[in-house]
């Protein structure tokens, strides 16, 4: 091959690496990393070329990991398919996606901690970013799926997952797999519910081949919650569940409150001062071996309610209602779990009560509450 042809090929490769991929809901192109680098672009497991992984651009110390790969005495397990990438010190992966400016999008991906105990991931797009701490692992298999949301400020967006950590071993860092995107459309209150998205049907993409749900981070990490209408105001995440793998009281989606009072979910609604309202909701268990005494605390204005649920770990739910009187034009609705619970089949995995089918309606009453 002549020099001109070689240069042309290299320029074409660079152009492909910077070309925007039209957004479609689900996995990004090669989002599961099953298409890997050529052998000539690997030094052991380390990827040596910036554009070696199809559809991705890398920087820093990035490894291409096959399921079952051993690191010392540790076996690295890939959650989906046969391959994943590991981000070492200051390493990142990037893909450019064509979106609709002004819309909210969520990114879902799976990650696992490997060497370090306090690993983090910095996720960014459209000039917005959030740092996801991975010190607490919620699933027994060592993997968790995370969601992070942002508002697209242009039609072309670079989605970046970066490991900001610096450890003694430059290869130490989290494994990343199954990167997916979804557009989020803001639901509105109706005459049947003053809450937005009270049934949690609008939310991040849930990877179909995973059975551990998706973690929704605190609003200290994400300004745009992946569950539109809601905010996670606690230190710990809440978990977004699907009916394909969990018991869900109504519809296809629900939320699990994982970490006691550190796992709070809230929404601010418009109310009329002095008017009476009823907050109704379902409390249950996810059929995930979360057994024992579960309890959800609900707060609205100056009123509160504790709802106990005796879980057998096999699914089921109960309805509850809190009557309150609005004291201002904005009322904050808050839910959290009273207790810390772990699964009966795995005492290291946090679990908790399921919340679903939440509604607020105005009621007429001559009585003072």
Buried (B, 14 or more C-beta within 10 A) or exposed (E): EEEEEEEEEEEEEEEEBEEBBEBEEEBBBBBBBBEBBEEEBBEEBBBEEBBBBBBBBBBBBBBBBEBEBEBEEEEBBBBBEEBBBBBBBBBBBBBBBBBEEEBBBBBBBBBBBBBBEEBBBBBBBBEBBBBBBBEBBBBBBEBBBBBBBBBBEEEBBBBBBBBBBEBEEBBBBBBBBBBBBBBBEEBEBEEEBBBBBBBBBBBBBBBBEBEBBBBBBBBEBBEBBBBBBBBBBBBBBBBBBBEEBBBBBBEBBBBBBBBBBBBBBBBBBEBEEEEBBBBBBBBBBBBBBBBBEBBBBBBBBEBEBEBEBEBEBEBBBEEBEBBBBBEEEEBBBBBBBBBBBBBBEBEEBBBBBBBBBBBBBEEEEEEEE
